[in-house]
């Protein structure tokens, strides 16, 4: 496709690079996916060079036309990537020179692969973060629709995985909307720092040529220019920050996945997962395994690993660029792919999950989950909360001894523990009343859930 091209540093060396070294050091096998951003940055750079009179406008036009042809070839699958050319940058440059001759070699004026890769990775992450934010919004909307539908569905709330108090399923689902909202805000905040242009820093010290970095930044729609050339080529904080946020997002989706696994067991029977998102057993015909949810939970390790990998790579590197930093891309690529696949499959699966409302309600009514309501009832009668807590604890102990729930006890039995208890106590000791009365801001009452759904929909 294009003639053999010498290494860009060939003038200094007498021996050719060993084949094993080429195989060990190449990155085009994975950084090829940066090609749209490498070309986008190169086009902007060519325009800036022409505007500053460093190359002619005709040369810039020829370079840009050839770059657009290369982009079409890559997109159509006709382009042949060569490992001996190491990376995406040299592959595209070699193809450019092959097409238009020595003029193509002028494109690398006033830039280095050091600032070029920093630019490509920022452009890539900027695009991917925006896409992930859109996906998170889509997943939030799925949760909001489910929360609206189940605003009045009662289920047990848990602490320590022990039944605690009755809540509504809608309220439970909205907790994930809030988590995802913070994740989205973290991504948008990180996007502000990703949106910094390093091009023009060159290898590490800038250039003697009269470039206009601010103009290049405007062409590429960057918010700001990296003002220290050494930092510009050696900074991967933005990638580490993205991976940190990706790890937190995966933490949140893992909690969703864990609950789906738990709730789909016979012991809970709160949900039935759709057949299309489960698998069977090769030996046990009765099995319906929550494999998709388990894999979501399992893939968290990949993203955590990506974060630790990049942190470890960058640890103690002296300024500025070091070849270690070639290892920055694979963790980022894998985390992006994993995150997008997990968010996408959750958004598709969740609307098809069937919730067993009867089972949830029955479970919520058992296990003395109304004990706090009895204590608060006594507080309303004037008893200090600590005393009310002690009285209620003794009532619960009494009920346990008789294998009865609180609402099964008679008024006489209850009044034996406190004369403040009256007939109106039975209006309190129902799970329906328990959730209805928790209408404080952010509470679990159906009305408050609906208010929160409306608020979050407007926020989205």
C-alpha positions as a Python dict, from the first residue, in 0.01 Angstrom:
ca = {
    (1, 'X'): (0, 0, 0),
    (2, 'X'): (287, 236, 71),
    (3, 'X'): (664, 192, 41),
    (4, 'X'): (885, 93, 329),
    (5, 'X'): (941, 381, 563),
    (6, 'X'): (1244, 420, 784),
    (7, 'X'): (1201, 464, 1155),
    (8, 'X'): (1162, 834, 1237),
    (9, 'X'): (1481, 812, 1444),
    (10, 'X'): (1679, 607, 1186),
    (11, 'X'): (1943, 877, 1131),
    (12, 'X'): (2091, 820, 1476),
    (13, 'X'): (2113, 440, 1458),
    (14, 'X'): (2339, 203, 1264),
    (15, 'X'): (2142, -117, 1324),
    (16, 'X'): (1783, -200, 1238),
    (17, 'X'): (1541, -264, 1520),
    (18, 'X'): (1529, -631, 1616),
    (19, 'X'): (1211, -810, 1511),
    (20, 'X'): (1142, -919, 1869),
    (21, 'X'): (1173, -557, 1983),
    (22, 'X'): (926, -444, 1716),
    (23, 'X'): (680, -707, 1835),
    (24, 'X'): (736, -612, 2198),
    (25, 'X'): (705, -237, 2153),
    (26, 'X'): (427, -207, 1893),
    (27, 'X'): (96, -58, 2001),
    (28, 'X'): (-97, -35, 1675),
    (29, 'X'): (-266, -366, 1757),
    (30, 'X'): (-472, -174, 2014),
    (31, 'X'): (-421, 199, 1956),
    (32, 'X'): (-557, 170, 1599),
    (33, 'X'): (-894, 264, 1745),
    (34, 'X'): (-764, 616, 1801),
    (35, 'X'): (-751, 675, 1425),
    (36, 'X'): (-1051, 916, 1402),
    (37, 'X'): (-894, 1136, 1668),
    (38, 'X'): (-544, 1115, 1520),
    (39, 'X'): (-679, 1233, 1187),
    (40, 'X'): (-898, 1500, 1347),
    (41, 'X'): (-598, 1637, 1535),
    (42, 'X'): (-376, 1618, 1227),
    (43, 'X'): (-625, 1812, 1014),
    (44, 'X'): (-644, 2087, 1277),
    (45, 'X'): (-264, 2092, 1305),
    (46, 'X'): (-224, 2126, 927),
    (47, 'X'): (-467, 2416, 920),
    (48, 'X'): (-281, 2591, 1199),
    (49, 'X'): (57, 2541, 1026),
    (50, 'X'): (-82, 2696, 708),
    (51, 'X'): (-244, 2985, 892),
    (52, 'X'): (89, 3065, 1056),
    (53, 'X'): (280, 3043, 727),
    (54, 'X'): (483, 2745, 842),
    (55, 'X'): (355, 2545, 545),
    (56, 'X'): (168, 2677, 241),
    (57, 'X'): (-209, 2662, 212),
    (58, 'X'): (-176, 2439, -92),
    (59, 'X'): (38, 2196, 109),
    (60, 'X'): (-217, 2201, 390),
    (61, 'X'): (-500, 2131, 144),
    (62, 'X'): (-310, 1835, -3),
    (63, 'X'): (-237, 1699, 344),
    (64, 'X'): (-599, 1736, 457),
    (65, 'X'): (-740, 1574, 140),
    (66, 'X'): (-502, 1278, 180),
    (67, 'X'): (-591, 1242, 550),
    (68, 'X'): (-959, 1232, 459),
    (69, 'X'): (-885, 960, 201),
    (70, 'X'): (-697, 761, 467),
    (71, 'X'): (-995, 799, 702),
    (72, 'X'): (-1226, 656, 434),
    (73, 'X'): (-989, 363, 377),
    (74, 'X'): (-973, 283, 748),
    (75, 'X'): (-1350, 313, 786),
    (76, 'X'): (-1411, 80, 490),
    (77, 'X'): (-1159, -177, 616),
    (78, 'X'): (-921, -132, 320),
    (79, 'X'): (-639, 16, 524),
    (80, 'X'): (-357, -222, 627),
    (81, 'X'): (-208, -148, 965),
    (82, 'X'): (160, -241, 994),
    (83, 'X'): (308, -346, 1325),
    (84, 'X'): (659, -257, 1214),
    (85, 'X'): (543, 107, 1210),
    (86, 'X'): (467, 74, 1581),
    (87, 'X'): (160, 287, 1636),
    (88, 'X'): (-140, 457, 1484),
    (89, 'X'): (51, 783, 1434),
    (90, 'X'): (331, 635, 1222),
    (91, 'X'): (88, 418, 1025),
    (92, 'X'): (-113, 722, 922),
    (93, 'X'): (198, 932, 855),
    (94, 'X'): (349, 660, 636),
    (95, 'X'): (26, 634, 438),
    (96, 'X'): (15, 1012, 403),
    (97, 'X'): (372, 1031, 267),
    (98, 'X'): (294, 743, 34),
    (99, 'X'): (2, 939, -110),
    (100, 'X'): (153, 1287, -149),
    (101, 'X'): (526, 1241, -110),
    (102, 'X'): (759, 1462, 96),
    (103, 'X'): (483, 1718, 157),
    (104, 'X'): (326, 1460, 391),
    (105, 'X'): (642, 1474, 602),
    (106, 'X'): (574, 1841, 677),
    (107, 'X'): (269, 1753, 889),
    (108, 'X'): (488, 1652, 1181),
    (109, 'X'): (636, 2000, 1200),
    (110, 'X'): (602, 2148, 1551),
    (111, 'X'): (462, 1836, 1709),
    (112, 'X'): (585, 1508, 1858),
    (113, 'X'): (424, 1172, 1911),
    (114, 'X'): (433, 1268, 2278),
    (115, 'X'): (184, 1553, 2245),
    (116, 'X'): (6, 1371, 1962),
    (117, 'X'): (-92, 1072, 2174),
    (118, 'X'): (-188, 1296, 2465),
    (119, 'X'): (-420, 1477, 2224),
    (120, 'X'): (-566, 1159, 2075),
    (121, 'X'): (-640, 1008, 2416),
    (122, 'X'): (-809, 1327, 2535),
    (123, 'X'): (-1021, 1350, 2219),
    (124, 'X'): (-1115, 982, 2256),
    (125, 'X'): (-1210, 1013, 2624),
    (126, 'X'): (-1398, 1337, 2563),
    (127, 'X'): (-1619, 1162, 2308),
    (128, 'X'): (-1661, 846, 2514),
    (129, 'X'): (-1742, 1028, 2838),
    (130, 'X'): (-2015, 1224, 2663),
    (131, 'X'): (-2155, 899, 2526),
    (132, 'X'): (-2142, 730, 2867),
    (133, 'X'): (-2323, 1025, 3024),
    (134, 'X'): (-2602, 981, 2767),
    (135, 'X'): (-2618, 609, 2848),
    (136, 'X'): (-2640, 680, 3220),
    (137, 'X'): (-2930, 918, 3156),
    (138, 'X'): (-3102, 639, 2964),
    (139, 'X'): (-3053, 397, 3253),
    (140, 'X'): (-3183, 657, 3498),
    (141, 'X'): (-3499, 691, 3289),
    (142, 'X'): (-3548, 313, 3306),
    (143, 'X'): (-3529, 328, 3686),
    (144, 'X'): (-3767, 626, 3696),
    (145, 'X'): (-4030, 443, 3491),
    (146, 'X'): (-4005, 143, 3722),
    (147, 'X'): (-4016, 364, 4032),
    (148, 'X'): (-4330, 539, 3905),
    (149, 'X'): (-4494, 202, 3837),
    (150, 'X'): (-4402, 67, 4179),
    (151, 'X'): (-4445, 384, 4388),
    (152, 'X'): (-4693, 197, 4610),
    (153, 'X'): (-4543, -153, 4598),
    (154, 'X'): (-4439, -243, 4953),
    (155, 'X'): (-4127, -446, 5023),
    (156, 'X'): (-3896, -500, 5320),
    (157, 'X'): (-3606, -262, 5362),
    (158, 'X'): (-3287, -415, 5498),
    (159, 'X'): (-2993, -324, 5713),
    (160, 'X'): (-2722, -587, 5770),
    (161, 'X'): (-2935, -795, 5527),
    (162, 'X'): (-3188, -828, 5810),
    (163, 'X'): (-3543, -704, 5768),
    (164, 'X'): (-3556, -352, 5906),
    (165, 'X'): (-3859, -146, 5803),
    (166, 'X'): (-4115, -158, 5524),
    (167, 'X'): (-4034, 61, 5226),
    (168, 'X'): (-4171, 100, 4878),
    (169, 'X'): (-4003, -62, 4581),
    (170, 'X'): (-4020, 271, 4403),
    (171, 'X'): (-3819, 429, 4683),
    (172, 'X'): (-3563, 149, 4667),
    (173, 'X'): (-3521, 193, 4291),
    (174, 'X'): (-3481, 570, 4324),
    (175, 'X'): (-3173, 511, 4539),
    (176, 'X'): (-2998, 389, 4225),
    (177, 'X'): (-3112, 693, 4029),
    (178, 'X'): (-2939, 908, 4291),
    (179, 'X'): (-2620, 702, 4270),
    (180, 'X'): (-2618, 731, 3893),
    (181, 'X'): (-2682, 1103, 3919),
    (182, 'X'): (-2366, 1147, 4124),
    (183, 'X'): (-2177, 927, 3877),
    (184, 'X'): (-2296, 1147, 3593),
    (185, 'X'): (-2194, 1462, 3778),
    (186, 'X'): (-1848, 1317, 3845),
    (187, 'X'): (-1807, 1238, 3474),
    (188, 'X'): (-1914, 1586, 3370),
    (189, 'X'): (-1675, 1736, 3623),
    (190, 'X'): (-1392, 1518, 3491),
    (191, 'X'): (-1485, 1614, 3136),
    (192, 'X'): (-1392, 1971, 3222),
    (193, 'X'): (-1033, 1859, 3289),
    (194, 'X'): (-1020, 1616, 2997),
    (195, 'X'): (-1110, 1909, 2771),
    (196, 'X'): (-756, 2053, 2778),
    (197, 'X'): (-546, 2063, 2461),
    (198, 'X'): (-183, 1942, 2482),
    (199, 'X'): (-88, 1974, 2114),
    (200, 'X'): (201, 2212, 2054),
    (201, 'X'): (388, 2098, 2363),
    (202, 'X'): (591, 1887, 2119),
    (203, 'X'): (828, 1638, 2283),
    (204, 'X'): (841, 1827, 2614),
    (205, 'X'): (978, 2179, 2565),
    (206, 'X'): (751, 2344, 2308),
    (207, 'X'): (888, 2472, 1977),
    (208, 'X'): (1082, 2762, 1827),
    (209, 'X'): (831, 2781, 1539),
    (210, 'X'): (553, 3045, 1547),
    (211, 'X'): (259, 2813, 1617),
    (212, 'X'): (-81, 2925, 1746),
    (213, 'X'): (-198, 2673, 2003),
    (214, 'X'): (-509, 2871, 2091),
    (215, 'X'): (-624, 2853, 1727),
    (216, 'X'): (-572, 2474, 1722),
    (217, 'X'): (-767, 2447, 2045),
    (218, 'X'): (-1057, 2641, 1891),
    (219, 'X'): (-1057, 2414, 1586),
    (220, 'X'): (-1072, 2107, 1810),
    (221, 'X'): (-1328, 2268, 2045),
    (222, 'X'): (-1107, 2244, 2352),
    (223, 'X'): (-1198, 2458, 2649),
    (224, 'X'): (-839, 2544, 2736),
    (225, 'X'): (-476, 2488, 2636),
    (226, 'X'): (-231, 2297, 2855),
    (227, 'X'): (1, 2577, 2968),
    (228, 'X'): (304, 2373, 3076),
    (229, 'X'): (459, 2172, 2794),
    (230, 'X'): (621, 1920, 3028),
    (231, 'X'): (296, 1854, 3211),
    (232, 'X'): (106, 1839, 2881),
    (233, 'X'): (296, 1537, 2752),
    (234, 'X'): (337, 1353, 3082),
    (235, 'X'): (-9, 1403, 3234),
    (236, 'X'): (-239, 1104, 3252),
    (237, 'X'): (-433, 1231, 3554),
    (238, 'X'): (-737, 1273, 3331),
    (239, 'X'): (-729, 904, 3240),
    (240, 'X'): (-675, 798, 3601),
    (241, 'X'): (-965, 1019, 3705),
    (242, 'X'): (-1189, 865, 3442),
    (243, 'X'): (-1096, 514, 3559),
    (244, 'X'): (-1165, 614, 3919),
    (245, 'X'): (-1514, 729, 3823),
    (246, 'X'): (-1566, 419, 3609),
    (247, 'X'): (-1477, 207, 3913),
    (248, 'X'): (-1738, 390, 4122),
    (249, 'X'): (-2002, 342, 3852),
    (250, 'X'): (-1920, -28, 3839),
    (251, 'X'): (-1948, -42, 4218),
    (252, 'X'): (-2303, 93, 4187),
    (253, 'X'): (-2412, -138, 3905),
    (254, 'X'): (-2260, -429, 4094),
    (255, 'X'): (-2496, -355, 4385),
    (256, 'X'): (-2789, -359, 4143),
    (257, 'X'): (-2667, -689, 4000),
    (258, 'X'): (-2619, -841, 4345),
    (259, 'X'): (-2975, -755, 4444),
    (260, 'X'): (-3111, -909, 4125),
    (261, 'X'): (-2913, -1227, 4198),
    (262, 'X'): (-3033, -1232, 4559),
    (263, 'X'): (-3394, -1144, 4485),
    (264, 'X'): (-3422, -1408, 4212),
    (265, 'X'): (-3340, -1693, 4454),
    (266, 'X'): (-3619, -1921, 4578),
    (267, 'X'): (-3545, -1798, 4928),
    (268, 'X'): (-3636, -1440, 4834),
    (269, 'X'): (-3854, -1486, 4523),
    (270, 'X'): (-3891, -1110, 4487),
    (271, 'X'): (-3821, -1109, 4113),
    (272, 'X'): (-3827, -1333, 3811),
    (273, 'X'): (-3558, -1251, 3561),
    (274, 'X'): (-3646, -1268, 3191),
    (275, 'X'): (-3555, -1590, 3011),
    (276, 'X'): (-3364, -1389, 2752),
    (277, 'X'): (-3125, -1266, 3021),
    (278, 'X'): (-3067, -1594, 3205),
    (279, 'X'): (-2915, -1933, 3125),
    (280, 'X'): (-2973, -2292, 3228),
    (281, 'X'): (-2760, -2572, 3364),
    (282, 'X'): (-2591, -2841, 3157),
    (283, 'X'): (-2686, -3104, 3417),
    (284, 'X'): (-2975, -2967, 3629),
    (285, 'X'): (-3285, -2913, 3414),
    (286, 'X'): (-3469, -2704, 3673),
    (287, 'X'): (-3207, -2429, 3693),
    (288, 'X'): (-3256, -2073, 3577),
    (289, 'X'): (-2930, -1897, 3647),
    (290, 'X'): (-2889, -1517, 3674),
    (291, 'X'): (-2574, -1528, 3463),
    (292, 'X'): (-2607, -1179, 3317),
    (293, 'X'): (-2637, -1019, 3659),
    (294, 'X'): (-2349, -1232, 3785),
    (295, 'X'): (-2130, -1128, 3492),
    (296, 'X'): (-2209, -763, 3557),
    (297, 'X'): (-2097, -819, 3914),
    (298, 'X'): (-1788, -1004, 3794),
    (299, 'X'): (-1683, -742, 3539),
    (300, 'X'): (-1631, -492, 3819),
    (301, 'X'): (-1294, -658, 3873),
    (302, 'X'): (-1183, -565, 3521),
    (303, 'X'): (-1247, -196, 3578),
    (304, 'X'): (-1092, -198, 3925),
    (305, 'X'): (-794, -372, 3766),
    (306, 'X'): (-771, -108, 3494),
    (307, 'X'): (-756, 166, 3756),
    (308, 'X'): (-485, -9, 3957),
    (309, 'X'): (-292, -89, 3638),
    (310, 'X'): (-271, 274, 3529),
    (311, 'X'): (-198, 402, 3879),
    (312, 'X'): (87, 151, 3900),
    (313, 'X'): (219, 244, 3555),
    (314, 'X'): (231, 614, 3638),
    (315, 'X'): (371, 572, 3988),
    (316, 'X'): (716, 731, 4025),
    (317, 'X'): (767, 810, 3656),
    (318, 'X'): (1012, 1100, 3619),
    (319, 'X'): (909, 1388, 3395),
    (320, 'X'): (829, 1382, 3115),
    (321, 'X'): (724, 1112, 2871),
    (322, 'X'): (840, 755, 2935),
    (323, 'X'): (765, 450, 2722),
    (324, 'X'): (585, 298, 3021),
    (325, 'X'): (303, 534, 2930),
    (326, 'X'): (224, 327, 2622),
    (327, 'X'): (46, 106, 2876),
    (328, 'X'): (-210, 380, 2943),
    (329, 'X'): (-444, 295, 2657),
    (330, 'X'): (-547, -67, 2707),
    (331, 'X'): (-684, -13, 3061),
    (332, 'X'): (-881, 288, 2939),
    (333, 'X'): (-1015, 109, 2631),
    (334, 'X'): (-1117, -196, 2831),
    (335, 'X'): (-1286, 11, 3101),
    (336, 'X'): (-1481, 212, 2842),
    (337, 'X'): (-1595, -103, 2661),
    (338, 'X'): (-1690, -279, 2985),
    (339, 'X'): (-1877, 19, 3124),
    (340, 'X'): (-2077, 74, 2806),
    (341, 'X'): (-2170, -293, 2774),
    (342, 'X'): (-2284, -315, 3137),
    (343, 'X'): (-2493, 4, 3128),
    (344, 'X'): (-2645, -99, 2795),
    (345, 'X'): (-2744, -449, 2904),
    (346, 'X'): (-2890, -326, 3235),
    (347, 'X'): (-3103, -70, 3053),
    (348, 'X'): (-3237, -345, 2828),
    (349, 'X'): (-3287, -608, 3099),
    (350, 'X'): (-3448, -409, 3383),
    (351, 'X'): (-3779, -327, 3208),
    (352, 'X'): (-3830, -701, 3152),
    (353, 'X'): (-3780, -800, 3518),
    (354, 'X'): (-4104, -914, 3683),
    (355, 'X'): (-4147, -811, 4046),
    (356, 'X'): (-4341, -1044, 4279),
    (357, 'X'): (-4544, -778, 4460),
    (358, 'X'): (-4739, -1029, 4669),
    (359, 'X'): (-4424, -1196, 4800),
    (360, 'X'): (-4259, -861, 4873),
    (361, 'X'): (-4558, -733, 5067),
    (362, 'X'): (-4592, -1053, 5270),
    (363, 'X'): (-4224, -1043, 5359),
    (364, 'X'): (-4241, -676, 5454),
    (365, 'X'): (-4524, -749, 5701),
    (366, 'X'): (-4324, -1016, 5885),
    (367, 'X'): (-4018, -998, 6105),
    (368, 'X'): (-4139, -722, 6340),
    (369, 'X'): (-4062, -457, 6081),
    (370, 'X'): (-4317, -224, 6246),
    (371, 'X'): (-4127, -202, 6574),
    (372, 'X'): (-3995, 146, 6496),
    (373, 'X'): (-4349, 260, 6416),
    (374, 'X'): (-4462, 144, 6760),
    (375, 'X'): (-4171, 331, 6921),
    (376, 'X'): (-4256, 649, 6728),
    (377, 'X'): (-4621, 606, 6827),
    (378, 'X'): (-4513, 614, 7192),
    (379, 'X'): (-4295, 919, 7126),
    (380, 'X'): (-4606, 1087, 6987),
    (381, 'X'): (-4775, 1014, 7320),
    (382, 'X'): (-4498, 1199, 7504),
    (383, 'X'): (-4257, 918, 7595),
    (384, 'X'): (-3884, 995, 7540),
    (385, 'X'): (-3749, 799, 7246),
    (386, 'X'): (-3501, 595, 7451),
    (387, 'X'): (-3780, 483, 7684),
    (388, 'X'): (-4007, 415, 7386),
    (389, 'X'): (-3729, 207, 7230),
    (390, 'X'): (-3696, -2, 7549),
    (391, 'X'): (-4073, -59, 7581),
    (392, 'X'): (-4096, -163, 7217),
    (393, 'X'): (-3804, -400, 7258),
    (394, 'X'): (-3986, -574, 7542),
    (395, 'X'): (-4304, -595, 7330),
    (396, 'X'): (-4105, -755, 7047),
    (397, 'X'): (-3949, -1007, 7289),
    (398, 'X'): (-4294, -1094, 7419),
    (399, 'X'): (-4427, -1143, 7064),
    (400, 'X'): (-4133, -1363, 6968),
    (401, 'X'): (-4197, -1591, 7267),
    (402, 'X'): (-4556, -1635, 7147),
    (403, 'X'): (-4463, -1671, 6779),
    (404, 'X'): (-4685, -1373, 6698),
    (405, 'X'): (-4643, -1052, 6499),
    (406, 'X'): (-4700, -715, 6666),
    (407, 'X'): (-5037, -666, 6501),
    (408, 'X'): (-5149, -1006, 6635),
    (409, 'X'): (-5121, -889, 6996),
    (410, 'X'): (-5435, -770, 7174),
    (411, 'X'): (-5478, -423, 7319),
    (412, 'X'): (-5461, -565, 7671),
    (413, 'X'): (-5131, -738, 7594),
    (414, 'X'): (-4985, -416, 7452),
    (415, 'X'): (-5111, -198, 7738),
    (416, 'X'): (-4937, -428, 7985),
    (417, 'X'): (-4612, -272, 7860),
    (418, 'X'): (-4731, 92, 7860),
    (419, 'X'): (-5055, 265, 7960),
    (420, 'X'): (-4989, 517, 7682),
    (421, 'X'): (-5091, 258, 7422),
    (422, 'X'): (-5451, 304, 7312),
    (423, 'X'): (-5686, 152, 7052),
    (424, 'X'): (-5541, 386, 6787),
    (425, 'X'): (-5220, 183, 6796),
    (426, 'X'): (-5371, -60, 6545),
    (427, 'X'): (-5389, 220, 6289),
    (428, 'X'): (-5012, 238, 6317),
    (429, 'X'): (-4935, -132, 6307),
    (430, 'X'): (-4999, -186, 5935),
    (431, 'X'): (-4732, -177, 5666),
    (432, 'X'): (-4955, 37, 5444),
    (433, 'X'): (-4978, 307, 5712),
    (434, 'X'): (-4610, 268, 5792),
    (435, 'X'): (-4501, 367, 5440),
    (436, 'X'): (-4776, 628, 5391),
    (437, 'X'): (-4673, 814, 5706),
    (438, 'X'): (-4306, 835, 5605),
    (439, 'X'): (-4366, 1133, 5382),
    (440, 'X'): (-4072, 1344, 5497),
    (441, 'X'): (-3851, 1475, 5216),
    (442, 'X'): (-3671, 1177, 5063),
    (443, 'X'): (-3892, 933, 5253),
    (444, 'X'): (-4050, 613, 5129),
    (445, 'X'): (-4419, 712, 5107),
    (446, 'X'): (-4582, 661, 4767),
    (447, 'X'): (-4660, 1032, 4741),
    (448, 'X'): (-4301, 1130, 4816),
    (449, 'X'): (-4172, 873, 4567),
    (450, 'X'): (-4391, 1027, 4298),
    (451, 'X'): (-4266, 1374, 4390),
    (452, 'X'): (-3907, 1255, 4364),
    (453, 'X'): (-3975, 1091, 4028),
    (454, 'X'): (-4113, 1422, 3897),
    (455, 'X'): (-3813, 1612, 4035),
    (456, 'X'): (-3562, 1372, 3881),
    (457, 'X'): (-3740, 1368, 3545),
    (458, 'X'): (-3714, 1748, 3530),
    (459, 'X'): (-3347, 1728, 3629),
    (460, 'X'): (-3282, 1489, 3342),
}
